[in-house]
Amino acid sequence: MAYVATRGGERAIEQSERLYREDLGRIDKTRVDAIAKSMPYLLDRVMGEASLYAPELAALALAQSGGDLYEAVLLLRAYRTTQPRLAIAEPVRQKDLFTVRRISAAFKDIPGGQILGPTLDYSHRLLNIDVLNGADFVPEPVEQAAEPAPATQPSLADWQKAQGLIADFQSEPVPLEEIPDVTREPLLFPASRAHKLQSLARADTGGTLALGYSTMRGYGNVHPTVNELRLAEAPVRIRHPRGTIFSAGRVRISQAEIISKAKGLQLGFSATFGWNEVKVIAAASLDLASTQEKPHPASNEEFVLYHTEPVEASGFCIHFKLPHYVTFQSSLDAIRKVKTDKPANKAAVPQADAARQAELEKAMS
Amino acid sequence: MKLDQLTKPWAAFSYGFLDESAKREMRRRILKAIAIPGYQVPYASREVPIARGWGTGGLQVTLTLLKPASVVKVIDQGADDSVNASSIRKFLRRVSSAKETLDTLKADIIQSRHRIPEEKLREDQILVLQVPNPEPLRPVQPDMSEARVMHGDADYGQLWLTLYEQLVRSGRIMQGSSYPSMVNGRHVMTPSPIPRWDVPKMHMAANLTILSAGREKRIHAVPPYTRVEPLVFDDVPYRVEDHADKTCYRSGAMGFFMNELPQDDGSSSFEISDSQYGVKHIQRREGEAVTLGETYYREGRLER
């Protein structure tokens, strides 16, 4: 045949995918398990952005994408979207969280106490080069406290509300099936509280940090303080068709309350799957900033929620690799025509306007 | 009655990938979009296994419309063998038993990025256009909620003004592709980034066109036999790309939208952008029995 075989493109894309996968090599259960075991915080980040709590699937997604986070999130999201929703869990209350870490920067001590829990905050960031030379790093054993910390902790905001320091918004009970779900409905503005917190929960960690940091630095009028930061395991409680409530397991969650001292005390809130402190602090700051009067454009609700959506943002960014030669040709035609039409346009301009035309052309060039 | 009689065997994915609740939502949104031509209907827009911005909106529509007996054609920039068109076709093959075709005349559903085929579409065909940005007002109002209000008020003054400014500054309207167009005399829509050459094909077209933006979660439609009028001033005619007298160096066809191919000697040669239409010309020249459909343009001029 004299014309191009139309399957050329198909073969090319198939081979390029093979090339990528060949570099990653065989993926077996051992590799997936090793990822899950050695990188819990990476799994947490991916599960949060995917809004799918499934450590094993998250590890598989990371194995399949070779650690490309946006690819891993898309893999999980595309899987999640096809899954039926079998049940809606009972609401999780702060006082029911199995809290492993809970700190407040607003008070020296708080009811229930400051619990540091696991953190690298005060570690010295030194590479253990010796590991590369064969000397394994064996973590030192944790010494038990004299008294174990209580498994659950009260909410600091409850104390502040009781003191009349922050407004106590009465929440109306919503039947579980009527809780809005941003993965099943379009996000419209002004966004409902549920859609906003859900969008922040699945937002891109890096994007949330960039915008959150901008409000913290001064592009916004909030002066954030961490009111309460928690890492916890939340019990997932589901109602059996017969009516009894049972536990279907636990999920790791993080949540942050950021308090502003600008005009009275106001709270910003964020929670997400997995332990990801940077994200919830940044997201809670954005929540707080976006509810202020005339927020800075970078903390405007629509701006924040659209631009921190990891799958949409990364997808659109890489889509510019696709051919655009039709649109380019269309613009090229218009640009060329301006040149060829120029003499004709000049003739059409009355003498009195000639100076103005020259000025316009100068501005254009 | 036993449980296994009431259920289906477990399968990793539904027919056509999307689950039934997603398809039902899509159908409802599509019906609404058809009922209000050119109006952008928000939809949930599920993630699909290709990246956002790569045709996820068009893909969700195609997946919803697909039946086992459907015949589908997928093009990107007019070409069936473009890498992303190949990828989408491959995915459709994976999740449905629909047939594929390269021939515009044989397709029930045509999913396209940036082009409308040169051969006239019929009443029994559906054109699905991939849309990167569904909002024609974006250049004058980036805030989507504000833009929604402007559509509600049919407040298109700022859009007219930008066109007028282009006219004053450059002596012509500089909008290349995505030419804003009034649908059914009410809503201004983007026809998606198709060249100006293709916009008149939508006017009073026999086929249904569904335009879907997956990333932006908006769907709009042009039902059959609906007015689609590019925004133009009474005294400044609408101008399509100057391709009327260009000849395809491969097929010899003349008077269709072309790809410009820069040559080593500084000149350009041209090939027909609707790749399969070009292929059909070559096939006919070589004596094969092919049917060339009626085209919107004849000798570079629009048929009316």
Interface residues (C-beta under 8 A of the other chain):
Chain A: A2 Y3 V4 A5 T6 R7 G8 G9 E10 A12 I13 L74 L75 R77 A78 R80 T81 T82 Q83 P84 T183 R184 E185 P186 L187 L188 F189 P190 E302 Y306 V311 E312 S314 G315 F316 C317 I318 H319 L322 P323 H324 Y325 V326 T327 Q329 S330 S331 L332 D333 A334 I335 R336 K337 V338 D341 K342 N345 L360 A363 M364
Chain B: F13 S14 F17 L18 D19 S21 A22 E25 P42 Y43 A44 S45 R46 E47 V48 P49 A51 R52 G53 W54 T56 D76 Q77 G78 A79 D80 D81 S82 V83 N84 A85 S86 S87 R89 K90 L102 R113 H114 R115 P132 D143 M144 S145 V168 R169 S170 G171 R172 I173 M174 Q175 G176 S177 S178 P193 I194 P195 R196 W197 R215 K217 R239 E241 D242 H243 R250 F257 M258 N259 E260 S273 S275 Q276 G278 V279 I282 Q283 E286
